[in-house]
Amino acid sequence: MLQKITLLFLFTFLSYNLNAQTSALSVEKIMQDTRWMGTFPSDVQWGEHGETIYFKYNRDNDPSDSLYRIRIKNPKTIVKMSPREKMALIPEREGDYNKAKTKKLYTKANKLYLYDLKKREKTILLQLGNTITSPRFLADESRIALEMENNLFVYSLTDGTLEQVTHIKSGEPDSDKEKERSEKNKWLQENNLELLSVVREREEKKKQAETYREMVSEEDPFIFYSGDKNVYDQQLSPDEKYATFSLVTRNKAKKTIVPDYIDASGYTSDLNTRAKVGERTAVVELGIYNLEKDTVYIVNTGTLPGITDLPDYVKDYPDREWKAEERQVMVTDVYFSDNGEHAVVNIRSKDNKDRWIALLNPEDGSLKTLDRQRDEAWIAGPGIGWTMGGGTLGWLPDNKHIYFQSEETGYSHLYLLDVTTGKKKALTSGEFEVFNPVLSKDRKSWYLTTSEVHPGERHFYRMPVYGGKMTKLTSMTGNNQVTLSPDEKYLAIRHSYSNKPWELYLKKNTPNTEAVQLTSGQSEAFSAYSWRDPKLISFTASDGTEIPARLYVPEAGVKNNAAVIFVHGAGYLQNVHKWWSSYFREYMFHNLLTDLGYTVLDIDYRGSAGYGRDWRTAIYRHMGGKDLSDQVDGARYLVAEHGIDKDKIGIYGGSYGGFITLMAMFNESDTFTSGAALRSVTDWAHYNHGYTSNILNEPAKDPKAYRRSSPIYFAEGLKGNLLIAHGMVDVNVHFQDVVRLSQRLIELGKDNWEMAVYPAEDHGFVEPSSWTDEYKRILKLFNDTLPE
């Protein structure tokens, strides 16, 4: 009898201790409005003269962030900008400078301004009531190119004249029928103008503006009609001989509808969202407007090397006939040398397996390939961009070298290429990546950020323009997001560490000077808790690869031998690093879990950013392959190295993390007891084209990739406890995804799952009440099913 009482007491004591595991944190606390944490700077920029730093902040607990400033002569004083002061600011990230950097062009409120940096004076050059965009100094810096009414114009600083240099119109030339119809409506128009004086005055002003803009010519100008194609990205060559533009044909792909059940009207309203993967996408062509010959021609890409190459995956479909034919491409981003003698273009195949950089001959539209990057998976990486172009590409001041980034070695590095000889030179190399390289003011050096010190750190460097030793300019461990002052004397640094949110620092542009902290935004309530610095570790995967992870370990006295694995979202994203995570709510939740006795592991699985091309493309044609096995190997590591009970492991994540959670619960049910899948993709054939087609190709062309990558096909494998949570107005991963999966689970007779829906939420939740409800459910799932 005494033995039974002793055992009963011991069981009660252990149960009490388990339930007594507490935390100063709660779901309600960490998921409340983020203003409880304090205020942290964002969107940092300099004033034109390097005397003032501007940034978004919320010191006064306003409904949203406001613009603040710090003058470097008085760095302890933070001042909120008034609306009048904000309106007077010269936009830092827009406009164009002359070569001497003494004058700047910019637009604001449909006005074209010229700012004289020496005199500190701004002048309004044009104010015509029309939207003016893309002002740029030409080779003759007394002349300015700009875009207005979907055409290019040149403004002369010498005599103030404005000349229209391209004449592009949508549609087709007027047919006889259209002219006839116009005659029939002429009386109606004249009558309307006679009756309505306001309309008549506006038409007269419009005609006056047109008269001012157009050249006096005895001949009608050459007009290019774009038909039903849209014209974008017009650019005038510095020598004013050619204009380039993109012609975009929009395909009318069927789009999906997302119903909003709580619309303010009281009626259900339909949100018209994106198309599904495999739907026809836009066709982008490059047009050249020869201004001397008054003609337009389209660049022919049929001569690009490898343009008819078939992808390797066709070998998996031997019964299908594959025809080698010219692939569609996206011709974007024309870059003229400063003297106008050369132009290069960035070209992507629409299947995103090739990126060409080619020399463009604007005289006839021919192309000469300078560099081809081929990836049987898909082209991407830092500084390389995605299908629609972008990334690092430009000219050195010698007018013969271009610079660009490439993953040729497996990591994204900076290259130079001589367009006259074709010789290419790597300026950086090694098992790290380069981010955001920019030329110095004198164009003799590079400023760039790299991960050379550690994959989980970012530092800022200076390097000679033709390559050489990189000088490290930052020293604080973590992430250093640097905004260089216009005179390049100072660095404004937005810095954070793993357990310390972003703050603003100021440092002289020399290697050995200390950075001075300018902001201190943590609230007392936030800083009162001792936030953990998660340990960066690695474990060995089943294929021998070392997998990076963040580890949260509870105190021995509260450890419950249960573990939770977090799967970050966004697919191509890094979360194992030494700076403040974009998943800060999840980070705080992991601190709460650790307080309660859970061991938490956060993995940069295959497919994550920060580790080079092979890591990025390891999920090609099989999402839920290596990225899932990395979670399984992480679970085995916890069991072997941290004493975790193999039957007490949970997993959760949102978006891509929700997808992996579903794959884990369906395909690795012996490894994971419980899982919470948030805003998850359940069938990749229903996701968007831009992201999905890169990784899985197109459903009709590569159905095997979709079949093995989509959780809905594996739902019969569910054994453990599953929570599904989704916003009903999610226009990214549609609510339809989990509706279809829920029907599948019902038909399979599964009863150990539940679904929470959020009628007011899109893909990224915004309401604290929704965050709180969702994470209370996640915590309850783990508390009810993992600890003994």
Secondary structure, DSSP 8 states (H G I E B T S, - for coil): -HHHHHHHHHHHHHHHHHHH---S--HHHHTS-GGGGB---EEEEE-TTSSEEEEEE-TT--SS-EEEEEETTSTT--EE--HHHHHH---SSSSEE-TTSSEEEEEETTEEEEEETTTTEEEEEE--SS-EEEEEE-SSTTEEEEEETTEEEEEETTT--EEE---EESB----HHHHHHHHHHHHHHHHHHHH-HHHHHHHHHHHHHHHHHS---SS----EE-BT-EEEEEEE-TTSSEEEEEEEE-----EEEEEETT-TTSS-EEEEEEE-TTS---EEEEEEEETTTTEEEE---TTSTTTT---GGGGG-TTS--------EEEEEEEE-TTSS-EEEEEEETTSSEEEEEEEETTTTEEEEEEEEE-SS----TTT-BTTB-SSEEE-TTSSEEEEEE-TTSS-EEEEEETTT--EEES--SSS-EEEEEE-TTSSEEEEEE--S-TT-BEEEEEETT----EE---SSSEEEEEE-TTSSEEEEEEEETTEEEEEEEEESSTT---EE----B-HHHHTS-----EEEEEE-TTS-EEEEEEE---TTT--S-EEEEE-SSSS---SSSS--S-HHHHHHHHHHHHTT-EEEEE--TT-SSS-HHHHGGGTT-TTSHHHHHHHHHHHHHHHHH---TT-EEEEEETHHHHHHHHHHHH-TTT-SEEEEES--S-GGGS-HHHHHHHH--TTT-HHHHHHH-GGGGGGG--SEEEEEEETT-SSS-THHHHHHHHHHHHTT--SEEEEEETT--SS---HHHHHHHHHHHHHHHHHHS--
